[in-house]
Amino acid sequence: MDYTSTRGAAPATSLDAALIAGLAPDGGLYVPARLPEFQSSDFRGCQTLPQVASHLLQPFFQGSRLRGELADIAAEALELPIELRPLQEGLGVMELFHGPTAAFKDFAARFLATCMARLQPTAAPPTTVLVATSGDTGAAVAAAFHRRAGFRVVILYPDGRVSPRQAHHLGAFADNVRAVAVRGNFDDCQALVKQAFADQALRQQVPLASANSISLGRLLPQISYYAWMALQLQRQGDAAPHLIIPSGNLGNALAAILARRMGLPIARVSLATNANPTLHDFFSGQPYNGRPSIATLANAMDVGAPSNFERLLHFQQAHVLREEIECVRVNDAQIRDSIASTWQRWGYASCPHTACALAAAEQLQQHPPARWVVATAHPAKFPEVVEPILGQPVAAPPALETWLRKPSHSEVMDNDYGMLCQTLRQGIE
Ligand SMILES: *Cc1c(COP(=O)(O)O)cnc(C)c1O
């Protein structure tokens, strides 16, 4: 399989090169040259997520050095539980937060890390995985590369703008992971990362790799859990799902949209966003207008210019997207109401991101197929928001609890590119 750039001005390349490069040289995003098509019967004998993933992803790994290792990679990275929890007739929750950092990003980060470790030449110096995070990405990427030989992780996050629990978590990994609190906002962190990736002199000394949400190595495994879920429902004799997905950079929802286009039995995909209006405006017919993000209770979705939008548009024309997909925008008051009413009606505690999709599900009842809300993080990751609404504590899952009990250390850094270079060069020379 060849991979081309959404902007069409970069040469086609292999999966392996695209995985390592992250962004295409023309500034576009890598996309597969074609989408393979499947029928449910192709997956006969595939029961577990790793089994479905290794069958589904095979065409994408044509020509990759990792082709023969795909089944092992899927087994190593994707053996995480997914719970399908019905709430009432026609409405259920697909929980993707049972991995080591209690958010769906574990699936993708572990798959990417496993692929990169197998592609990595063993020579020193180590590859530095540099990420900017407003929350869950940093922890998932840190956990996926933690103690992996040949890699270190540097996480930049906005000082004082992630929750205390998130900050503790980011600083608790130690070993080959450094957490850096930048005196600035998330956009500043992202700008620093971009500048580092564009700095060829720095990259000569400090080999850098990216693990952000545009990485193909994150998109591909996400397609597989939607395939697994749709096949599972079909085998149980249930209706094809209408997936409602909390969205920010659009990586998770794009994976569902692609699974549907590839022939998996998915009836419909809808998006739920927080108050950031970009996606909602586009899907209600306005021209796309990326803008700075605004802060909300669902902070992992505080995105004003969704990085996967360009990829979405590559696969489908705007007018078709608008016909097929609805986007519901949910403000902070509605997030609070949704957490409260979900708790009152079903005794179900939801994180602020999942709450956006639960609120959207209320508004999308006109579509008859079974609505499945995608639960992207465990509510215990956001106790400041969730616990006062429920009026009781939410116990953290054991994997998260282990990290929260460890000591935590972050470095504080000015929003200054020279300082970042110094930080990145430390331990390399
Ligand atoms: C990252 C994240 C999202 C948004 O996912 P995208 O792929 O960026 O759209 C939603 N919820 C949680 C908990 C997240 O961490």
Ligand as a Chemical Component Dictionary entry (heavy atoms), coordinates in Angstrom:
data_LIG
# 
_chem_comp.id                   LIG 
_chem_comp.type                 NON-POLYMER 
_chem_comp.pdbx_formal_charge   0 
_chem_comp.three_letter_code    LIG 
# 
loop_
_chem_comp_atom.comp_id 
_chem_comp_atom.atom_id 
_chem_comp_atom.alt_atom_id 
_chem_comp_atom.type_symbol 
_chem_comp_atom.charge 
_chem_comp_atom.model_Cartn_x 
_chem_comp_atom.model_Cartn_y 
_chem_comp_atom.model_Cartn_z 
_chem_comp_atom.pdbx_ordinal 
LIG C1 C1 C 0 -8.364  13.043 22.942 1  
LIG C2 C2 C 0 -9.681  12.876 23.584 2  
LIG C3 C3 C 0 -10.878 13.120 22.877 3  
LIG C4 C4 C 0 -10.899 13.650 21.474 4  
LIG O1 O1 O 0 -10.445 12.700 20.541 5  
LIG P1 P1 P 0 -10.017 13.176 19.070 6  
LIG O2 O2 O 0 -9.489  11.942 18.426 7  
LIG O3 O3 O 0 -8.967  14.226 19.255 8  
LIG O4 O4 O 0 -11.223 13.716 18.407 9  
LIG C5 C5 C 0 -12.077 12.867 23.530 10 
LIG N1 N1 N 0 -12.117 12.446 24.795 11 
LIG C6 C6 C 0 -11.001 12.198 25.505 12 
LIG C7 C7 C 0 -11.116 11.730 26.905 13 
LIG C8 C8 C 0 -9.741  12.406 24.937 14 
LIG O5 O5 O 0 -8.639  12.172 25.643 15 
# 
loop_
_chem_comp_bond.comp_id 
_chem_comp_bond.atom_id_1 
_chem_comp_bond.atom_id_2 
_chem_comp_bond.value_order 
_chem_comp_bond.pdbx_ordinal 
LIG C1 C2 SING 1  
LIG C2 C3 SING 2  
LIG C2 C8 DOUB 3  
LIG C3 C4 SING 4  
LIG C3 C5 DOUB 5  
LIG C4 O1 SING 6  
LIG O1 P1 SING 7  
LIG P1 O2 DOUB 8  
LIG P1 O3 SING 9  
LIG P1 O4 SING 10 
LIG C5 N1 SING 11 
LIG N1 C6 DOUB 12 
LIG C6 C7 SING 13 
LIG C6 C8 SING 14 
LIG C8 O5 SING 15 
# 
